[in-house]
C-alpha cells in the first residue's frame, strides 16, 4: 500500500451499521467512552492499592482487591466493544483516558489500608452514579442491549461497594 492510499484509508469512517440514529450513536458512544475512562481509572487504582496494601489484614485485602480489579478489568472490553457495535469509537490512549476520567487518580506515596478501602468504596459509588446516568441515556434512545449491560455493571459495582463498606465497618 502506498503512502497516499494509506492516508486515504486513515480518513475513512468506521461506519459500523446500526439502526440507532446518528444522535443516539454519538451520545451513547461518547458516554460509553467516558465510562471506559472511569473504569480504567478505577481498575488501575484498585490494582495500585492491591500492590501496596499492608498490615494485619494484608492477605484478605490483597485478595479482595485482586478479585475486584479482575472484575473491573473484565468490564473494559465489553464497554469498548459496545461503543463500536453501535457505530461509535472509543478510547485510543492513556492521554485520552486522562482527558475524560471523572474518577480521580491516587498517586500518594503512602495510603493506609483503611483509607484505600474507603476511597475505593467512594469511587465505586461514583461509578454507580455514572452508570445510572448512562442507563438513563441508553433508555431514552431505546438502546436495549447497552441498557441491559449497564444493569449488570450496576449490580457488580454495588456489590463491590457493599464488600468495601462491610470490610471497613468497625464494631461499636
C-alpha positions in Angstrom: 0.0 0.0 0.0 1.5 3.4 -0.9 1.5 6.4 1.3 -1.4 8.2 -0.5 -3.6 5.1 -0.2 -2.7 4.7 3.5 -3.5 8.3 4.2 -6.9 8.0 2.5 -7.7 4.8 4.5 -7.0 6.6 7.8 -9.6 9.2 7.0 -12.3 6.7 6.2 -15.1 6.5 8.8 -15.5 3.2 10.6 -19.2 3.3 9.7 -20.4 0.3 11.7 -24.1 -0.3 10.7 -26.7 0.3 13.3 -30.4 1.1 13.4 -29.8 3.7 16.2 -29.9 7.2 14.8 -26.8 9.4 14.4 -27.6 11.4 17.6 -28.1 8.2 19.6 -24.8 6.8 18.3 -22.9 9.9 19.0 -24.3 10.5 22.5 -24.2 6.8 23.7 -20.7 6.1 22.3 -19.4 9.4 24.0 -21.0 8.3 27.3 -19.5 4.8 26.9 -16.1 6.2 26.1 -16.2 8.4 29.2 -17.4 5.4 31.2 -14.5 3.4 29.9 -12.0 6.1 31.0 -13.5 5.9 34.5 -13.4 2.1 34.5 -9.8 2.0 33.5 -9.0 4.6 36.2 -10.8 2.6 38.9 -9.1 -0.6 37.7 -5.6 1.0 38.0 -6.4 2.5 41.4 -7.7 -0.9 42.6 -4.5 -2.6 41.4 -2.4 0.2 42.9 -3.9 -0.4 46.3 -3.7 -4.2 45.8 0.0 -3.9 45.2 0.6 -1.5 48.1 -1.7 -2.7 50.8 0.0 -3.9 54.1 -0.8 -4.7 57.7 -2.5 -7.4 59.7 -5.3 -7.9 57.1 -2.9 -8.0 54.2 -3.9 -11.3 52.7 -7.7 -10.6 52.9 -7.4 -7.1 51.5 -4.8 -8.1 48.9 -7.2 -10.9 47.7 -10.3 -8.7 47.8 -8.7 -6.0 45.7 -7.3 -8.5 43.2 -10.8 -10.0 42.7 -12.3 -6.6 42.4 -9.6 -5.5 40.0 -10.3 -8.5 37.8 -14.0 -7.8 37.7 -13.4 -4.2 36.8 -11.0 -5.0 34.1 -13.5 -7.5 32.6 -15.8 -4.6 32.0 -13.4 -2.8 29.8 -13.7 -4.8 26.6 -17.5 -5.0 26.9 -17.8 -1.2 27.3 -15.4 -0.5 24.4 -17.0 -3.1 22.1 -20.5 -1.9 22.8 -19.4 1.6 21.7 -18.1 0.1 18.5 -21.1 -2.1 17.9 -23.4 0.9 17.7 -21.1 2.7 15.3 -19.0 4.9 17.6 -15.4 4.9 18.6 -13.8 4.7 22.0 -10.6 5.2 24.0 -7.4 5.4 21.9 -4.7 6.2 24.5 -3.8 6.8 28.1 -3.9 10.6 27.4 -7.5 10.1 26.1 -8.4 8.4 29.4 -6.8 11.3 31.3 -8.9 13.9 29.5 -12.2 12.0 30.1 -11.9 10.4 33.6 -14.1 11.7 36.3 -12.8 9.3 39.0 -9.6 10.7 40.5 -6.2 9.1 40.5 -4.3 8.5 43.7 -0.5 8.9 43.3 0.2 9.2 47.0 3.4 7.5 48.2 1.5 6.2 51.3 -2.1 5.4 51.9 -3.4 3.5 54.9 -5.4 0.3 54.2 -8.5 1.8 55.7 -8.1 4.9 53.5 -7.5 2.7 50.5 -10.7 0.8 51.1 -12.7 3.9 51.9 -11.5 5.6 48.8 -12.4 2.7 46.6 -15.8 2.4 48.2 -16.5 6.0 47.3 -15.1 5.6 43.8 -17.4 2.6 43.2 -20.3 4.7 44.5 -19.3 7.4 42.0 -19.1 4.7 39.2 -22.6 3.5 40.1 -23.9 7.1 39.7 -22.2 7.4 36.3 -23.7 4.1 35.3 -27.2 5.2 36.3 -26.7 8.4 34.2 -25.6 6.3 31.2 -28.6 4.0 31.8 -30.9 6.9 31.5 -29.4 8.0 28.3 -29.5 4.5 26.7 -33.1 4.0 27.8 -34.1 7.3 26.2 -32.6 6.1 22.9 -34.1 2.6 23.2 -30.7 1.0 23.2 -31.9 -2.1 25.0 -28.6 -4.1 24.7 -26.5 -1.3 26.2 -29.1 -0.7 28.9 -29.1 -4.4 29.8 -25.3 -4.5 30.1 -25.3 -1.4 32.3 -27.8 -3.0 34.6 -25.4 -5.9 35.2 -22.5 -3.5 35.7 -24.5 -1.5 38.3 -25.2 -4.7 40.2 -21.5 -5.7 40.1 -20.4 -2.2 41.2 -22.9 -2.1 44.1 -21.6 -5.5 45.2 -18.0 -4.1 45.3 -19.2 -1.1 47.2 -21.0 -3.3 49.7 -17.9 -5.5 50.2 -15.7 -2.5 50.7 -18.2 -1.0 53.2 -18.5 -4.2 55.2 -14.8 -4.7 55.2 -14.2 -1.2 56.7 -17.1 -1.3 59.1 -15.9 -1.3 62.7 -17.8 -2.7 65.7 -19.0 -0.1 68.2 
